[in-house]
């Protein structure tokens, strides 16, 4: 059900999103004032400032927002598909596959586009593997899918550990950054924006079915949902969103698990609201986390995945407490 | 006149033959009871009729067309199911849940229509849930959850109700009053129902016709007066069952 407070929530999140983007554009080792940022956005900036914004901060901010949005959306879908509050975008082993791809690329000395391609290929392989095994023997069930995903994840975990323990110290450093999630090398392009847009529109189109499916598969069927079709769409869309997010920034934790729960606690339980809110809050949350990652121990940078947990855990607990006492 | 026809259905699950050649027809305004001992296939039959599970042979037809040929949404406007297992759920309030009953009907994407809200509120009121409408589902008692599930079914407004153990979790007062209400609601819209239950006395009280599932795929079906006899019931449940009282208010008990 949608009420006035839901529109207020969306409004508030749009404000937060804009604020987070400005915070991110203003944070970093080169000090830029708000005037410089505004001037640059209006296309009349200074040479150096212009370069910093254009080549470093804007792409990075956009990458952070896109990654966060995709992860939160994927989290929403996974939680409904598996009807498990512990589900997150990585639960079915996609990030594990991507990590093995990325780490192998690092081991072989590849970087840049090769590394992202390797990560994406690993993710796709894992998606197909889990889907294949879960559907191979008999009927699809949530338990079977979940177990397959968890077991495949564990397998990837072992491979990751082998790669970590057998690599040189130099490589291990980059591998760890990738594993924790890091936006310093991230670039997004048209494909990523398109994917996020498709996610938003598709998520809205399917939002009523998501509402019904969150009450269980039998109930959803009884209420007229074609479940075979819906779960295929959900599995593959959530997987592709996750794969895209992971190739942008590595496996940034926490966003996909907790952002949907925070919003549900704040009353956005209807997916017509939860879908757009997740994209906004997931995106702006990662933008803020990445700003902090850049300035907390500047000029050094933290992996953003560490910061998401450090600010995410207490804010989640605060929301949880305040909604329980009501 | 619409009808729900089960035609020579057969089903075997895990090497156990549940029905070999099961046929009966539910006409509008009829109230059917579905009895049989645990594992006799009551829930499976409900799922088969609703098109949620396919039968091995035979057919289930709604208005002369096989249920498998309907889209799920079309079917959901005609047939509503009360499931035995409650509403597993991510967080949701009572009102939000009952509103989901409106899903099979055409709805706008961004707005809840006034009619839908009114139908849901009315359903809440009928089952004494108005006070609970903003409560979270997982904070409710078993009986309250069962009433929410029933209110959701009412909001769905189907013509055929398939009820799987509707009296689950309900105290004796609610068992009686809710079934009476369901019957009144159905009668008002010329609807019909099939109620699977383990409570013979409830079926004797509220149903006109009975399907009694027996061992080895056999079954009995017909008017309740013919079917609900101590002999038939003893055969079906594999223990001796006796009857107190006469037709109108018969009471069956095991010895």
Interface residues (C-beta under 8 A of the other chain):
Chain A: X1 X2 X79 X80 X83 X85 X204 X205 X207 X208 X211 X212 X214 X215 X216 X218 X219 X221 X222 X223 X224 X225 X226 X227 X264 X265 X269 X270 X272
Chain B: X50 X52 X71 X72 X73 X74 X75 X76 X77 X80 X81 X83 X85 X87 X88 X89 X90 X91 X92 X93 X95 X96 X97 X99 X100 X101 X103 X104 X107 X109 X110 X111 X112 X156
